[in-house]
Amino acid sequence: MNDARRATGPRSRRLTRTASLLVALITTTGLATGTALAAPADQAASNAASTWVPNDPMKAVAQMQPSWNLGNTMDAIPDETSWGNPLTTKALFDYLKAQGFKSVRIPVSWYPHQSATAPYTIDATWMARVKQVVDYALADGLYVDLNVHHDSWDWIENISVPSDHDAVLARFDATWTQIAAEFKDESRKLLFESVNEPQFAAGTSDAQKTASMNELNTAFHAVVRGSGGNNGNRLLMLPTQGCTPSQPLMDDLNGEIASLHDKNIVATVHFYGYYPFSVNIAGGTTYDATNQKMTADTFALMHSEFVAKGIPVYLGEYGLLSEPNSGTVEQGELLKYYEDVNYQARLNGVTSALWDDGNYLDRTAMQWREPDIFSMIKSSWKARSGTASSDNVFVPKGGPFTAQTLTLNLNGTTFKGLWNGHQKLVEGRDYTVSGTQLTLTARALADLSGNQAYGVNSTIKAEFSTGVPWLIHVISSDKPVLSDATGTTASLSIPTQYNGDQLETIKSQYADGTAAGSASWTAYQAFNGAFSPDYANNALVFKPDFLNSLKDGAPVTLTVEFWSGATVTYTVTKSGTTVTGTAS
């Protein structure tokens, strides 16, 4: 991902340096005499299988599914561990292979380790380290995509500036000349990607952007193809502008690929979903029909633009623009998104690479930070999973209990029943099913609420014929209460009794109904951008960007919306650098 902000988010994990232990059994007699030691026949066959790549690019890229990104690591600035991840070890790739991954993308930022003037020499130590990491992955039989990453916005974007054009192109050629030379003898399981999310200098016209994009891809192709070794027929990945999967930009790339007359070309794009949902802004809190259509349409375009024409597609990054453990996107809605994205990739013959900057896999503990998310992703590589309209059922603390209905999203599966732990709930007594309507009875909800402490009282599983179970949390809550507060434009912390409920979104408006806040185009401000819930400290915190954007002396009405359906109104007024909050 071409966004430095992704690199600076807080991390709770302890950072340690780890090293893999390489154990070799060596026959000393063979080494002493200089005699080459013949590998056993089964080992030789295994080695051949681990490096064999089909001649058909479509089949080769299909073998790369599923894929994973070593994000915020070799692309970190200035060094491998600068953005919070540990040193990369062979053990990491061993683990990824065991988890079912067939390929990895290794983003690399070269410019912190490269001379900015001719001959643009890449530091030998850095080149050797990159090669070591690549070789770790190749040794496990994984395909590897190696690219030029954050260089795109540091210097490559200036190729569209006439006065900088020649120097940028010379540096680009020199960069790929050195990379191609270093890796020319590697297995064809190593792929090269010309540039990550290419962008161009401000003020560049659309026509010039297209010309610059084509020039970069053509130069990359010429340098690699002319560098000898396995680079003569290595699979090469060419991106659209910004790696954006829009029809005009994919049309441009189609034309560029056709002009090269080279079958060993792969198209690469990225996908981070429907923007309002991806960052929870403008009321985009659920993976609704608009989201689903956008996802389906985008993948269908990838298919029609490339796959249907025999050009393989590598989705070099997919995910959301908010971190999975940030709370920005509600967990159940996030799970529905990942289930559908991977289904659409399968449906359209697209190989997909999860963007992981360290917030999915804890690379020190070798554990998935959110096991439910990874279980859904892994299952969706091969099968669909059923979901529901929500993963939460809110009941009033202390009752009264009434039956509540969820809509099942079967996704081609068959509903099999509900379980509370190892106990199967009884249809007719605990729940009923009518078509896709699943109704939990009042009796069942009273039982599942237990002692009715605020928060999750129990979690039941909806089982389907394929895929992972859908978890439904039974939550006791009362209407949240916000109290008066005083702060500054640096921070306003509103005392909040959440009473078991969970924040969904906030609408912010002036008296005339216009939007109030840093996102002036929508009344619904950005979750974790304009505000954040602080459940542990019973507070709702508003951020400087939001507070500083408010008009002086103009009261702002906040409509605070919760997942239970409860809403609370609250008034915020800025006066100079002082901000006051008043409960309605």
C-alpha positions as a Python dict, from the first residue, in 0.01 Angstrom:
ca = {
    (1, 'M'): (0, 0, 0),
    (2, 'N'): (133, 339, -97),
    (3, 'D'): (44, 529, 219),
    (4, 'A'): (298, 612, 487),
    (5, 'R'): (21, 660, 742),
    (6, 'R'): (-27, 285, 743),
    (7, 'A'): (322, 252, 880),
    (8, 'T'): (291, 468, 1187),
    (9, 'G'): (-13, 325, 1363),
    (10, 'P'): (28, 209, 1724),
    (11, 'R'): (125, -151, 1780),
    (12, 'S'): (64, -333, 2108),
    (13, 'R'): (295, -619, 2039),
    (14, 'R'): (646, -633, 2181),
    (15, 'L'): (906, -608, 1908),
    (16, 'T'): (1184, -861, 1915),
    (17, 'R'): (1450, -972, 1675),
    (18, 'T'): (1424, -1336, 1584),
    (19, 'A'): (1654, -1553, 1383),
    (20, 'S'): (1589, -1885, 1215),
    (21, 'L'): (1805, -2183, 1310),
    (22, 'L'): (1945, -2346, 1000),
    (23, 'V'): (2055, -2703, 1064),
    (24, 'A'): (2253, -2884, 795),
    (25, 'L'): (2367, -3243, 800),
    (26, 'I'): (2696, -3246, 611),
    (27, 'T'): (2902, -3544, 504),
    (28, 'T'): (3249, -3425, 594),
    (29, 'T'): (3421, -3675, 368),
    (30, 'G'): (3244, -3535, 65),
    (31, 'L'): (3341, -3181, 156),
    (32, 'A'): (3699, -3273, 238),
    (33, 'T'): (3758, -3443, -93),
    (34, 'G'): (3568, -3183, -291),
    (35, 'T'): (3337, -3456, -423),
    (36, 'A'): (2992, -3337, -525),
    (37, 'L'): (2728, -3511, -314),
    (38, 'A'): (2444, -3651, -520),
    (39, 'A'): (2096, -3574, -388),
    (40, 'P'): (1868, -3873, -335),
    (41, 'A'): (1627, -3931, -620),
    (42, 'D'): (1324, -3828, -414),
    (43, 'Q'): (1500, -3508, -305),
    (44, 'A'): (1593, -3425, -664),
    (45, 'A'): (1230, -3478, -767),
    (46, 'S'): (1116, -3255, -479),
    (47, 'N'): (1359, -2981, -580),
    (48, 'A'): (1239, -2996, -941),
    (49, 'A'): (876, -2974, -830),
    (50, 'S'): (949, -2678, -606),
    (51, 'T'): (1093, -2473, -894),
    (52, 'W'): (875, -2588, -1185),
    (53, 'V'): (651, -2321, -1339),
    (54, 'P'): (392, -2399, -1607),
    (55, 'N'): (457, -2244, -1948),
    (56, 'D'): (100, -2116, -1953),
    (57, 'P'): (99, -1789, -1753),
    (58, 'M'): (-266, -1838, -1659),
    (59, 'K'): (-183, -2171, -1497),
    (60, 'A'): (126, -2030, -1328),
    (61, 'V'): (-59, -1739, -1168),
    (62, 'A'): (-343, -1973, -1069),
    (63, 'Q'): (-82, -2175, -878),
    (64, 'M'): (1, -1859, -680),
    (65, 'Q'): (-340, -1854, -514),
    (66, 'P'): (-363, -1768, -226),
    (67, 'S'): (-101, -1499, -167),
    (68, 'W'): (21, -1279, 120),
    (69, 'N'): (212, -950, 153),
    (70, 'L'): (524, -901, 364),
    (71, 'G'): (402, -546, 423),
    (72, 'N'): (573, -268, 619),
    (73, 'T'): (897, -463, 621),
    (74, 'M'): (1138, -446, 326),
    (75, 'D'): (932, -146, 214),
    (76, 'A'): (969, 23, 555),
    (77, 'I'): (1169, 344, 568),
    (78, 'P'): (1453, 354, 632),
    (79, 'D'): (1506, -7, 740),
    (80, 'E'): (1337, -344, 769),
    (81, 'T'): (1223, -305, 1131),
    (82, 'S'): (1152, 71, 1124),
    (83, 'W'): (775, 29, 1099),
    (84, 'G'): (731, -217, 1382),
    (85, 'N'): (785, -562, 1234),
    (86, 'P'): (1065, -802, 1336),
    (87, 'L'): (1344, -915, 1110),
    (88, 'T'): (1214, -1160, 853),
    (89, 'T'): (1314, -1523, 904),
    (90, 'K'): (1287, -1848, 713),
    (91, 'A'): (1047, -1962, 986),
    (92, 'L'): (795, -1702, 869),
    (93, 'F'): (772, -1854, 523),
    (94, 'D'): (762, -2204, 670),
    (95, 'Y'): (457, -2092, 869),
    (96, 'L'): (287, -1926, 574),
    (97, 'K'): (333, -2236, 362),
    (98, 'A'): (185, -2449, 641),
    (99, 'Q'): (-113, -2214, 655),
    (100, 'G'): (-189, -2281, 289),
    (101, 'F'): (-32, -1984, 113),
    (102, 'K'): (120, -2055, -228),
    (103, 'S'): (293, -1722, -290),
    (104, 'V'): (415, -1406, -120),
    (105, 'R'): (457, -1050, -236),
    (106, 'I'): (772, -883, -106),
    (107, 'P'): (740, -504, -138),
    (108, 'V'): (1078, -328, -133),
    (109, 'S'): (1161, 42, -101),
    (110, 'W'): (1498, 80, -268),
    (111, 'Y'): (1562, 453, -244),
    (112, 'P'): (1671, 466, 122),
    (113, 'H'): (1953, 231, 19),
    (114, 'Q'): (2037, 381, -318),
    (115, 'S'): (2241, 674, -442),
    (116, 'A'): (2011, 953, -564),
    (117, 'T'): (2259, 1049, -834),
    (118, 'A'): (2408, 857, -1125),
    (119, 'P'): (2492, 572, -1141),
    (120, 'Y'): (2215, 520, -879),
    (121, 'T'): (2395, 234, -706),
    (122, 'I'): (2194, 17, -468),
    (123, 'D'): (2378, -63, -146),
    (124, 'A'): (2526, -413, -173),
    (125, 'T'): (2432, -506, 184),
    (126, 'W'): (2069, -413, 122),
    (127, 'M'): (2061, -604, -207),
    (128, 'A'): (2204, -910, -32),
    (129, 'R'): (1943, -886, 245),
    (130, 'V'): (1658, -862, -6),
    (131, 'K'): (1796, -1165, -188),
    (132, 'Q'): (1820, -1356, 139),
    (133, 'V'): (1454, -1290, 215),
    (134, 'V'): (1349, -1383, -139),
    (135, 'D'): (1550, -1704, -115),
    (136, 'Y'): (1383, -1793, 216),
    (137, 'A'): (1047, -1793, 39),
    (138, 'L'): (1167, -1969, -276),
    (139, 'A'): (1324, -2242, -65),
    (140, 'D'): (975, -2326, 59),
    (141, 'G'): (849, -2364, -298),
    (142, 'L'): (651, -2041, -275),
    (143, 'Y'): (611, -1809, -570),
    (144, 'V'): (748, -1461, -498),
    (145, 'D'): (650, -1121, -636),
    (146, 'L'): (935, -868, -593),
    (147, 'N'): (866, -503, -666),
    (148, 'V'): (974, -140, -644),
    (149, 'H'): (742, -1, -376),
    (150, 'H'): (750, 340, -203),
    (151, 'D'): (995, 471, -463),
    (152, 'S'): (675, 540, -658),
    (153, 'W'): (595, 849, -455),
    (154, 'D'): (948, 946, -352),
    (155, 'W'): (1099, 997, -699),
    (156, 'I'): (932, 794, -974),
    (157, 'E'): (624, 1018, -981),
    (158, 'N'): (839, 1302, -1117),
    (159, 'I'): (884, 1127, -1451),
    (160, 'S'): (583, 1334, -1562),
    (161, 'V'): (776, 1659, -1491),
    (162, 'P'): (959, 1754, -1814),
    (163, 'S'): (1266, 1891, -1634),
    (164, 'D'): (1297, 1570, -1427),
    (165, 'H'): (1194, 1317, -1689),
    (166, 'D'): (1535, 1205, -1817),
    (167, 'A'): (1694, 1167, -1474),
    (168, 'V'): (1395, 974, -1336),
    (169, 'L'): (1390, 739, -1634),
    (170, 'A'): (1766, 684, -1605),
    (171, 'R'): (1731, 603, -1236),
    (172, 'F'): (1435, 372, -1301),
    (173, 'D'): (1634, 185, -1566),
    (174, 'A'): (1938, 166, -1338),
    (175, 'T'): (1728, 35, -1049),
    (176, 'W'): (1578, -247, -1252),
    (177, 'T'): (1909, -320, -1425),
    (178, 'Q'): (2064, -393, -1085),
    (179, 'I'): (1768, -594, -956),
    (180, 'A'): (1745, -796, -1278),
    (181, 'A'): (2116, -874, -1270),
    (182, 'E'): (2104, -988, -908),
    (183, 'F'): (1809, -1222, -959),
    (184, 'K'): (1850, -1336, -1320),
    (185, 'D'): (1940, -1692, -1225),
    (186, 'E'): (1657, -1738, -976),
    (187, 'S'): (1375, -1981, -1050),
    (188, 'R'): (1086, -1852, -1260),
    (189, 'K'): (883, -1877, -941),
    (190, 'L'): (1021, -1529, -881),
    (191, 'L'): (815, -1262, -1054),
    (192, 'F'): (901, -893, -1096),
    (193, 'E'): (649, -610, -1057),
    (194, 'S'): (750, -283, -1220),
    (195, 'V'): (623, -30, -965),
    (196, 'N'): (372, -19, -681),
    (197, 'E'): (65, 206, -708),
    (198, 'P'): (232, 441, -960),
    (199, 'Q'): (125, 803, -932),
    (200, 'F'): (242, 1120, -1099),
    (201, 'A'): (327, 1474, -997),
    (202, 'A'): (49, 1720, -919),
    (203, 'G'): (-79, 1900, -1225),
    (204, 'T'): (-4, 1615, -1463),
    (205, 'S'): (-278, 1577, -1726),
    (206, 'D'): (-460, 1248, -1770),
    (207, 'A'): (-302, 1202, -2112),
    (208, 'Q'): (46, 1256, -1970),
    (209, 'K'): (-24, 1016, -1683),
    (210, 'T'): (-115, 748, -1936),
    (211, 'A'): (198, 819, -2139),
    (212, 'S'): (419, 812, -1829),
    (213, 'M'): (263, 490, -1707),
    (214, 'N'): (320, 321, -2041),
    (215, 'E'): (676, 452, -2054),
    (216, 'L'): (759, 305, -1713),
    (217, 'N'): (611, -34, -1799),
    (218, 'T'): (785, -41, -2138),
    (219, 'A'): (1120, 54, -1986),
    (220, 'F'): (1084, -209, -1714),
    (221, 'H'): (998, -474, -1971),
    (222, 'A'): (1294, -385, -2194),
    (223, 'V'): (1547, -381, -1910),
    (224, 'V'): (1440, -714, -1761),
    (225, 'R'): (1401, -896, -2091),
    (226, 'G'): (1747, -785, -2201),
    (227, 'S'): (1923, -885, -1879),
    (228, 'G'): (1981, -1254, -1950),
    (229, 'G'): (1930, -1571, -1749),
    (230, 'N'): (1574, -1663, -1655),
    (231, 'N'): (1469, -1301, -1703),
    (232, 'G'): (1415, -1374, -2073),
    (233, 'N'): (1084, -1547, -1996),
    (234, 'R'): (1021, -1457, -1633),
    (235, 'L'): (663, -1355, -1554),
    (236, 'L'): (645, -975, -1530),
    (237, 'M'): (369, -783, -1354),
    (238, 'L'): (245, -455, -1496),
    (239, 'P'): (17, -227, -1290),
    (240, 'T'): (-250, 22, -1381),
    (241, 'Q'): (-207, 380, -1258),
    (242, 'G'): (-234, 363, -881),
    (243, 'C'): (-306, -9, -922),
    (244, 'T'): (-666, 111, -954),
    (245, 'P'): (-906, -144, -1110),
    (246, 'S'): (-1120, 107, -1302),
    (247, 'Q'): (-1224, 36, -1659),
    (248, 'P'): (-1041, 332, -1822),
    (249, 'L'): (-713, 247, -1647),
    (250, 'M'): (-745, -124, -1719),
    (251, 'D'): (-818, -34, -2083),
    (252, 'D'): (-492, 163, -2087),
    (253, 'L'): (-300, -132, -1945),
    (254, 'N'): (-462, -366, -2195),
    (255, 'G'): (-329, -155, -2478),
    (256, 'E'): (18, -147, -2326),
    (257, 'I'): (26, -525, -2280),
    (258, 'A'): (-85, -580, -2640),
    (259, 'S'): (195, -357, -2765),
    (260, 'L'): (462, -570, -2595),
    (261, 'H'): (374, -894, -2779),
    (262, 'D'): (483, -1098, -2476),
    (263, 'K'): (272, -1380, -2335),
    (264, 'N'): (455, -1379, -1999),
    (265, 'I'): (282, -1067, -1870),
    (266, 'V'): (56, -1044, -1564),
    (267, 'A'): (-180, -754, -1492),
    (268, 'T'): (-180, -634, -1131),
    (269, 'V'): (-431, -416, -946),
    (270, 'H'): (-535, -359, -582),
    (271, 'F'): (-873, -360, -406),
    (272, 'Y'): (-969, -193, -77),
    (273, 'G'): (-1344, -195, -115),
    (274, 'Y'): (-1607, 77, -120),
    (275, 'Y'): (-1441, 381, 39),
    (276, 'P'): (-1716, 484, 288),
    (277, 'F'): (-1728, 130, 422),
    (278, 'S'): (-1351, 81, 416),
    (279, 'V'): (-1295, 370, 658),
    (280, 'N'): (-1644, 393, 813),
    (281, 'I'): (-1743, 739, 694),
    (282, 'A'): (-2060, 883, 536),
    (283, 'G'): (-2273, 623, 713),
    (284, 'G'): (-2097, 331, 545),
    (285, 'T'): (-2119, 103, 847),
    (286, 'T'): (-2245, -218, 686),
    (287, 'Y'): (-2142, -443, 398),
    (288, 'D'): (-2470, -364, 225),
    (289, 'A'): (-2602, -411, -130),
    (290, 'T'): (-2407, -108, -255),
    (291, 'N'): (-2083, -257, -122),
    (292, 'Q'): (-2158, -599, -261),
    (293, 'K'): (-2239, -464, -607),
    (294, 'M'): (-1921, -257, -614),
    (295, 'T'): (-1714, -563, -523),
    (296, 'A'): (-1886, -789, -776),
    (297, 'D'): (-1866, -530, -1055),
    (298, 'T'): (-1496, -462, -994),
    (299, 'F'): (-1395, -827, -1005),
    (300, 'A'): (-1614, -887, -1309),
    (301, 'L'): (-1424, -602, -1479),
    (302, 'M'): (-1091, -764, -1394),
    (303, 'H'): (-1218, -1079, -1561),
    (304, 'S'): (-1353, -916, -1875),
    (305, 'E'): (-1056, -683, -1916),
    (306, 'F'): (-785, -942, -1863),
    (307, 'V'): (-872, -1299, -1763),
    (308, 'A'): (-1119, -1353, -2049),
    (309, 'K'): (-844, -1239, -2286),
    (310, 'G'): (-587, -1483, -2148),
    (311, 'I'): (-404, -1228, -1933),
    (312, 'P'): (-369, -1345, -1572),
    (313, 'V'): (-456, -1105, -1290),
    (314, 'Y'): (-269, -1082, -960),
    (315, 'L'): (-457, -880, -700),
    (316, 'G'): (-137, -756, -537),
    (317, 'E'): (-316, -611, -235),
    (318, 'Y'): (-663, -648, -88),
    (319, 'G'): (-801, -550, 247),
    (320, 'L'): (-961, -243, 400),
    (321, 'L'): (-824, 107, 447),
    (322, 'S'): (-868, 59, 822),
    (323, 'E'): (-688, -200, 1030),
    (324, 'P'): (-877, -518, 1125),
    (325, 'N'): (-825, -471, 1499),
    (326, 'S'): (-904, -98, 1509),
    (327, 'G'): (-1280, -132, 1558),
    (328, 'T'): (-1338, 104, 1264),
    (329, 'V'): (-1538, -161, 1079),
    (330, 'E'): (-1766, -377, 1292),
    (331, 'Q'): (-1638, -735, 1313),
    (332, 'G'): (-1932, -910, 1150),
    (333, 'E'): (-1944, -662, 862),
    (334, 'L'): (-1570, -704, 815),
    (335, 'L'): (-1609, -1082, 800),
    (336, 'K'): (-1880, -1051, 534),
    (337, 'Y'): (-1649, -834, 327),
    (338, 'Y'): (-1357, -1078, 337),
    (339, 'E'): (-1583, -1374, 260),
    (340, 'D'): (-1724, -1201, -46),
    (341, 'V'): (-1395, -1058, -177),
    (342, 'N'): (-1232, -1400, -180),
    (343, 'Y'): (-1540, -1555, -339),
    (344, 'Q'): (-1539, -1293, -615),
    (345, 'A'): (-1168, -1356, -672),
    (346, 'R'): (-1234, -1730, -714),
    (347, 'L'): (-1537, -1669, -933),
    (348, 'N'): (-1339, -1446, -1168),
    (349, 'G'): (-1011, -1636, -1176),
    (350, 'V'): (-810, -1372, -988),
    (351, 'T'): (-518, -1460, -760),
    (352, 'S'): (-545, -1251, -443),
    (353, 'A'): (-276, -1130, -201),
    (354, 'L'): (-379, -1014, 146),
    (355, 'W'): (-211, -688, 246),
    (356, 'D'): (-59, -757, 588),
    (357, 'D'): (142, -480, 750),
    (358, 'G'): (173, -680, 1072),
    (359, 'N'): (-184, -633, 1190),
    (360, 'Y'): (-302, -975, 1071),
    (361, 'L'): (-12, -1210, 1147),
    (362, 'D'): (196, -1156, 1458),
    (363, 'R'): (529, -1251, 1305),
    (364, 'T'): (704, -1286, 1639),
    (365, 'A'): (451, -1519, 1802),
    (366, 'M'): (355, -1675, 1464),
    (367, 'Q'): (-13, -1636, 1550),
    (368, 'W'): (-303, -1467, 1374),
    (369, 'R'): (-410, -1164, 1575),
    (370, 'E'): (-774, -1211, 1475),
    (371, 'P'): (-827, -1587, 1429),
    (372, 'D'): (-1191, -1540, 1323),
    (373, 'I'): (-1084, -1319, 1033),
    (374, 'F'): (-817, -1557, 912),
    (375, 'S'): (-1052, -1857, 946),
    (376, 'M'): (-1303, -1680, 723),
    (377, 'I'): (-1036, -1582, 470),
    (378, 'K'): (-885, -1931, 461),
    (379, 'S'): (-1221, -2101, 424),
    (380, 'S'): (-1326, -1867, 145),
    (381, 'W'): (-1028, -1971, -70),
    (382, 'K'): (-1227, -2285, -153),
    (383, 'A'): (-1585, -2256, -26),
    (384, 'R'): (-1851, -2005, 66),
    (385, 'S'): (-1965, -1941, 421),
    (386, 'G'): (-2308, -1842, 538),
    (387, 'T'): (-2346, -1515, 728),
    (388, 'A'): (-2632, -1314, 874),
    (389, 'S'): (-2759, -957, 882),
    (390, 'S'): (-2573, -908, 1209),
    (391, 'D'): (-2342, -1093, 1444),
    (392, 'N'): (-2493, -917, 1747),
    (393, 'V'): (-2829, -948, 1918),
    (394, 'F'): (-2890, -679, 2183),
    (395, 'V'): (-3131, -749, 2466),
    (396, 'P'): (-3230, -500, 2738),
    (397, 'K'): (-3053, -563, 3065),
    (398, 'G'): (-3312, -710, 3301),
    (399, 'G'): (-3562, -770, 3021),
    (400, 'P'): (-3831, -784, 2907),
    (401, 'F'): (-3719, -1039, 2649),
    (402, 'T'): (-3881, -1048, 2308),
    (403, 'A'): (-3807, -1264, 2005),
    (404, 'Q'): (-3553, -1118, 1763),
    (405, 'T'): (-3501, -1195, 1395),
    (406, 'L'): (-3187, -1203, 1182),
    (407, 'T'): (-3172, -1249, 804),
    (408, 'L'): (-2950, -1534, 690),
    (409, 'N'): (-2718, -1474, 395),
    (410, 'L'): (-2690, -1834, 276),
    (411, 'N'): (-2444, -1767, -7),
    (412, 'G'): (-2538, -2097, -167),
    (413, 'T'): (-2507, -2296, 156),
    (414, 'T'): (-2771, -2471, 364),
    (415, 'F'): (-2846, -2370, 721),
    (416, 'K'): (-2779, -2662, 959),
    (417, 'G'): (-2871, -2528, 1302),
    (418, 'L'): (-2757, -2332, 1608),
    (419, 'W'): (-2516, -2441, 1880),
    (420, 'N'): (-2435, -2296, 2220),
    (421, 'G'): (-2097, -2454, 2282),
    (422, 'H'): (-2151, -2827, 2232),
    (423, 'Q'): (-2525, -2800, 2294),
    (424, 'K'): (-2750, -2788, 1990),
    (425, 'L'): (-3039, -2546, 2026),
    (426, 'V'): (-3384, -2687, 1956),
    (427, 'E'): (-3572, -2562, 1654),
    (428, 'G'): (-3925, -2462, 1748),
    (429, 'R'): (-3833, -2400, 2111),
    (430, 'D'): (-3515, -2191, 2089),
    (431, 'Y'): (-3544, -2063, 1734),
    (432, 'T'): (-3748, -2082, 1417),
    (433, 'V'): (-3648, -2057, 1053),
    (434, 'S'): (-3874, -1927, 779),
    (435, 'G'): (-3695, -1895, 447),
    (436, 'T'): (-3394, -1683, 533),
    (437, 'Q'): (-3546, -1542, 853),
    (438, 'L'): (-3387, -1682, 1168),
    (439, 'T'): (-3581, -1590, 1484),
    (440, 'L'): (-3442, -1641, 1833),
    (441, 'T'): (-3726, -1691, 2080),
    (442, 'A'): (-3773, -1483, 2392),
    (443, 'R'): (-3716, -1794, 2602),
    (444, 'A'): (-3383, -1868, 2433),
    (445, 'L'): (-3264, -1509, 2469),
    (446, 'A'): (-3350, -1510, 2840),
    (447, 'D'): (-3149, -1831, 2884),
    (448, 'L'): (-2857, -1705, 2675),
    (449, 'S'): (-2842, -1378, 2870),
    (450, 'G'): (-2730, -1560, 3184),
    (451, 'N'): (-2664, -1315, 3466),
    (452, 'Q'): (-2730, -1025, 3227),
    (453, 'A'): (-2408, -840, 3298),
    (454, 'Y'): (-2346, -558, 3052),
    (455, 'G'): (-2179, -683, 2734),
    (456, 'V'): (-2159, -1024, 2570),
    (457, 'N'): (-2338, -1286, 2779),
    (458, 'S'): (-2305, -1575, 2535),
    (459, 'T'): (-2197, -1656, 2181),
    (460, 'I'): (-2384, -1908, 1970),
    (461, 'K'): (-2282, -2057, 1637),
    (462, 'A'): (-2493, -2078, 1322),
    (463, 'E'): (-2367, -2379, 1126),
    (464, 'F'): (-2395, -2407, 749),
    (465, 'S'): (-2328, -2687, 502),
    (466, 'T'): (-1990, -2539, 405),
    (467, 'G'): (-1751, -2279, 538),
    (468, 'V'): (-1702, -2150, 891),
    (469, 'P'): (-1981, -2101, 1147),
    (470, 'W'): (-2135, -1757, 1190),
    (471, 'L'): (-2097, -1634, 1548),
    (472, 'I'): (-2389, -1452, 1707),
    (473, 'H'): (-2320, -1259, 2028),
    (474, 'V'): (-2604, -1211, 2273),
    (475, 'I'): (-2542, -877, 2443),
    (476, 'S'): (-2714, -717, 2743),
    (477, 'S'): (-2730, -338, 2719),
    (478, 'D'): (-2911, -22, 2819),
    (479, 'K'): (-2920, 312, 2641),
    (480, 'P'): (-2577, 480, 2665),
    (481, 'V'): (-2539, 805, 2860),
    (482, 'L'): (-2309, 1096, 2761),
    (483, 'S'): (-2225, 1363, 3019),
    (484, 'D'): (-2119, 1729, 2995),
    (485, 'A'): (-1753, 1789, 2917),
    (486, 'T'): (-1498, 2063, 2859),
    (487, 'G'): (-1184, 2030, 2651),
    (488, 'T'): (-972, 2206, 2393),
    (489, 'T'): (-927, 2182, 2018),
    (490, 'A'): (-647, 1935, 2094),
    (491, 'S'): (-891, 1685, 2247),
    (492, 'L'): (-1241, 1658, 2387),
    (493, 'S'): (-1308, 1353, 2604),
    (494, 'I'): (-1677, 1303, 2678),
    (495, 'P'): (-1759, 1083, 2981),
    (496, 'T'): (-1970, 801, 2837),
    (497, 'Q'): (-2147, 510, 2999),
    (498, 'Y'): (-2175, 265, 2711),
    (499, 'N'): (-2384, 25, 2921),
    (500, 'G'): (-2287, -274, 2710),
    (501, 'D'): (-2363, -106, 2378),
    (502, 'Q'): (-2119, -41, 2092),
    (503, 'L'): (-2065, 278, 1892),
    (504, 'E'): (-2164, 258, 1524),
    (505, 'T'): (-2124, 611, 1386),
    (506, 'I'): (-2183, 982, 1457),
    (507, 'K'): (-2370, 1241, 1253),
    (508, 'S'): (-2249, 1599, 1301),
    (509, 'Q'): (-2454, 1900, 1184),
    (510, 'Y'): (-2491, 2274, 1230),
    (511, 'A'): (-2830, 2425, 1307),
    (512, 'D'): (-2903, 2473, 935),
    (513, 'G'): (-2850, 2102, 866),
    (514, 'T'): (-2514, 2135, 692),
    (515, 'A'): (-2232, 1896, 774),
    (516, 'A'): (-1998, 1995, 1059),
    (517, 'G'): (-1650, 1849, 1075),
    (518, 'S'): (-1334, 1785, 881),
    (519, 'A'): (-1526, 1573, 629),
    (520, 'S'): (-1741, 1859, 503),
    (521, 'W'): (-1895, 1649, 224),
    (522, 'T'): (-2084, 1426, 468),
    (523, 'A'): (-2256, 1471, 802),
    (524, 'Y'): (-2130, 1128, 912),
    (525, 'Q'): (-1771, 1176, 1023),
    (526, 'A'): (-1485, 923, 1006),
    (527, 'F'): (-1475, 659, 1278),
    (528, 'N'): (-1130, 667, 1445),
    (529, 'G'): (-1056, 972, 1232),
    (530, 'A'): (-1286, 1237, 1380),
    (531, 'F'): (-1369, 1042, 1696),
    (532, 'S'): (-1296, 717, 1878),
    (533, 'P'): (-1472, 524, 2153),
    (534, 'D'): (-1260, 452, 2457),
    (535, 'Y'): (-1457, 170, 2616),
    (536, 'A'): (-1195, 91, 2880),
    (537, 'N'): (-1205, 446, 3019),
    (538, 'N'): (-1576, 514, 2961),
    (539, 'A'): (-1513, 797, 2720),
    (540, 'L'): (-1588, 917, 2368),
    (541, 'V'): (-1288, 1109, 2235),
    (542, 'F'): (-1299, 1371, 1959),
    (543, 'K'): (-980, 1438, 1763),
    (544, 'P'): (-802, 1766, 1673),
    (545, 'D'): (-884, 1757, 1298),
    (546, 'F'): (-1254, 1745, 1375),
    (547, 'L'): (-1248, 2000, 1657),
    (548, 'N'): (-1033, 2254, 1470),
    (549, 'S'): (-1262, 2238, 1168),
    (550, 'L'): (-1567, 2356, 1363),
    (551, 'K'): (-1698, 2710, 1318),
    (552, 'D'): (-1634, 2935, 1615),
    (553, 'G'): (-1943, 2989, 1828),
    (554, 'A'): (-2169, 2772, 1612),
    (555, 'P'): (-2329, 2488, 1812),
    (556, 'V'): (-2299, 2146, 1654),
    (557, 'T'): (-2557, 1876, 1711),
    (558, 'L'): (-2412, 1528, 1732),
    (559, 'T'): (-2637, 1228, 1673),
    (560, 'V'): (-2448, 939, 1829),
    (561, 'E'): (-2568, 608, 1685),
    (562, 'F'): (-2514, 267, 1846),
    (563, 'W'): (-2535, -85, 1708),
    (564, 'S'): (-2832, -169, 1933),
    (565, 'G'): (-3033, 95, 1747),
    (566, 'A'): (-3011, 346, 2033),
    (567, 'T'): (-2931, 711, 1951),
    (568, 'V'): (-2815, 992, 2178),
    (569, 'T'): (-2806, 1362, 2087),
    (570, 'Y'): (-2530, 1589, 2219),
    (571, 'T'): (-2417, 1946, 2154),
    (572, 'V'): (-2059, 2061, 2099),
    (573, 'T'): (-1953, 2426, 2073),
    (574, 'K'): (-1609, 2566, 1996),
    (575, 'S'): (-1500, 2905, 2130),
    (576, 'G'): (-1142, 2986, 2039),
    (577, 'T'): (-942, 2687, 2156),
    (578, 'T'): (-1201, 2584, 2415),
    (579, 'V'): (-1461, 2321, 2334),
    (580, 'T'): (-1763, 2243, 2550),
    (581, 'G'): (-1997, 1948, 2528),
    (582, 'T'): (-2350, 1945, 2661),
    (583, 'A'): (-2580, 1647, 2705),
    (584, 'S'): (-2929, 1691, 2561),
}
